[in-house]
Amino acid sequence: MTFEKRLQRNLGEYLERRTVGRPELKQAIAEVITALPDTVIFGGMIREFALGNARGFVSDIDLVSTASQREISLVVAKYQAVRNKFGGFRFVIEKQRFDVWSLSDTWAFQSGFAVGETFADLLTTSFFNVDAACYHVDKRELLCLAGYDGWMQRRILEINLLQNPQPPRMAHRALILMQTRQLGVTRRLAEYITTHIDGQMLTWIDQLLVNKLREFLVYDGQDEFRFSPQAELVVR
């Protein structure tokens, strides 16, 4: 069984077991999908399953639908959803944040940085390569950008779509993913992080990582960088 087929199976089995393991979250997903069947789970939740963090994932749950804004607003009203500045709707269940939006309202499409009408096109809009996947719950179908399985198995973080409305936030997110998910980064992403991280509130370990990235860019000819905080602590 291929990596993608195994991931598709695991997602389907997890969502079907509604009374086990965070049933409130699964119930909310099921209710949205029942009302809006042409909807996918996009990005972070898929990434966490692919990285082996299915039981304790804490990423936002992003749901993208071919339904209109109005149709979505009627479905999520029961969760006291708040509309965000990008045209989607946000609500929280058991401290888990949900974002739901119409496919046509996807920021990259609206801003002209990507062209798309289908869920396959949606894969080109994520900033990180590891978020370039979606799962169609009703069809039980996983869609991934070409190369997704290799990135996940190598645990390498790279830029998928460069344009983003919040570059400093994405640079900081990259630091967090590197540390919490033990991901390496490409030289391109290392350059992005060191360019856009200024002004962000950093922990001392964040700052150490930024310094190491800058050293890597100057002195190391490798294409990828990996950070081991345990090794750094031993050296210190």
N, C-alpha and C positions, 0 to 999 in steps of 0.2 A: 504494500500500500504506500502510495506517495505521501510526502509531507502534507501537501494541500488536501488530499483526500482524508487523511487522518484528522487534520484540523477541522475540516467540514463535518466529519462524523462527531467529533468531540463537542462542537458547538451545538449541533442538533440534539445530542443526548442531554447536554446540560440544560437546554431550554425546555426540553420535554419533561424533565423531572421537576415539576413545579412545586412540589411540597418539600423538596430537599434542597438545602443550601441557598439561603437568601430568597425565600419564596415571594416576598413582597416585590422584589425587583423583577422577577420572572413574570409575576402577575401583571405588572405595569406594562412590560414589553408585550405580553400576550394580548392585553386589552387594546393597545395601540395597533398592533398588527391585525387584530380582528376587524377593527374599524377601518384601517388603512392597509389593506393586504399587500399593496405594491410598495413595500418599505424594507429598507436594509439597515442592519447594524453596521456602522462604518468606523474604521479607525482604531481607537484605543482599546476597546474591549477585545477586538480580534487580535490585536498585537499582544495583549496579555496572555491570551490562550496560546498563541503561537510560541511565546517565550516560556510557557510552562507555569504561568501564574493564575490558572483558572480558579483555584479555590479562594484566593485572597485578593483578586484584582480590585484596584481602587480608582481606576481611570473613569472619566466621564463615560456615559453611555450615549453615543450619538446615533440618532435615528434619522434617516433621510428617506423621504417619500416622494413619489410622483404626484401625490395629492397637492391641492392648492393650499395657500396660506390659510384661507378661510376654513377649509375642511379640517386642516390640522388644528386650528384654534378651537374648533368645536369639540374635537376629541380630547384635547389636553386640558380643557377648562376645568374639569373635575379635580385636577392636581394643583390648582391655583398657579398655573403656568404664567410666567412673565415673558413678554416679548422682548427679544434682545435687539441690538442695533443692526444686526445683519439680517433681520427678517425672520429669524427662527424663534422658538419658544423654549424656555428653560423652566424646569421644576426639579424638586428634590424629594426623594423617597428614601427613608432610612439613611440619611446623610450621603446618599449617592445622587450625583447630579446627572440629570438627563437633558440633552439638547435635541430638539426635534425641528427639522426644517424641510422645506420643499426643495426638491432637486434643482429646480430652475433658479432658486435663490442662493445657491452655493456661491460663496464670495468670489472664488476664482472665475466662475462663469460670468457673474454680474460685473466684475471688474475688467473683463476682457483678457485675462491672463491664461484662460483655458477655454476651449470650445467643447460643449458637450450637451447631450440630450439623454444619455442612458447611464445606468449605474456603472457600466464599464468605463465611461468617460469620467465618472466621479473619482476613479482611482488616480487620475493625473493631478488632482487638486490638493492632495495632502502635502504639507511641508516636509514631513519626514517619510522616508521610504518605508519604514516599518509600520506606518499607518495606511499604506496604500492597499487596503483590502476591505471587502465588505461581505456581509452574509445576508442573503435574502431568506428571511425566516419562513415565509409561506412556501417558497419553492425548495427550501433546504439546500440552497446553492451558494457556494463560496466563490467570490471573484477576487483575484489577486493580480497586481501588476507583474509583468514578466520579471523574473529574478527574485521574487518575494521569498520563495523557499530558501534560496541560497543566502540571502541577507540574514534571514532568521537563524539559520543553522550556523552561520559564522558570527552571529550577534554583532552586526555592523550597522551603525547609524549613518545615514547619508541624507542629503537634500534631494527631495523629489521635485517639488515646485518651489523655485527660489522666491518668488513674490509672496509676500505675507503682510497683513496689515499691522503686525506687532513684532518687528524683528528682535527687540531686546527680550521680549517674553519668550520667543522661540529659542534664542541663544541660552536663556536660563533653563528652559525645559530640557534642552540638550544636555546641559550639565547634570541635571537631576536624573535623566534617563541613563546617562553613562554610569552614575554612581549606584543607583538603585537597581538597575537591570544588568549591570556589568557588560555594557556595550562599548565596543570600540567605535571610533569615528574616522571618516575619511579626511584627507587633507583639506578638501573643499569645505567641509563642515567645520573643521578646526579654524579655518580662516574666517568663516562667518561668525563663529562664536567670539573669537578675539576681537573682531571688528565691532560687534553690536552689544557686547556685554557691559560696557561702561555705563554706570548709572544704576545698575541693578544692585539690590541688597544681597550681598554674598556672605556665606559662612566662611570660616577660615579654610575649610576643606574645599569649598567652591573656588576660593582664591588660589589655593595651591594647585588645583586642577587647571585653572586658567593660565597660571604661570608655566605649568608643564606643557600646555598646548603651545604657548608662545615659544618655548624652548624647542619643542618638536618642529615647529615651522621654520625655525632659523637653522637648527643644527642637524636635523634628522632627514634623510632622503627617502624614508619609507612613505608609502601611500596611505597607511593606516596608523592610528595611535590608539593604544590601550593604556588604561590607568588602573593601577593597583594601590588603593589607599593603604592597605595593610603593609605593603612593601615600603611605602613612603614613611609610614609611622616607624617602622623598624630602623630605617636609615636615620630618621630624625632622632 
